[in-house]
Amino acid sequence: MRNFKRVIFALVALLVVLATVVFVLENQQPVALVFLGWSAPQLSIAVPVIIALLIGMLIGPALSWLMVLRRKGRRQNRPV
């Protein structure tokens, strides 16, 4: 069963990588972004989208980790 889970995980990871590569190859149009007065150089439209994806992949687990720590803190401070 453990090997089956590893194979499924590897297939899902491979599909995500493949979808990302296809997205990058299909979106080669240059775009210039402006945010709060800061302007980025013209890059392929896939670059800002991939950067946003990576930032989201970092923020999501970090927030869930903070929630777990908060719950553990509440359990320890609870009167018995």
Buried (B, 14 or more C-beta within 10 A) or exposed (E): EEEEEEEEEEEEEEEEEEEBEEBBEEBEEEBEEEEEEEEEEEEBBBBBBBEEBEEEEEEEEEEEEEEEEEEEEEEEEEEE
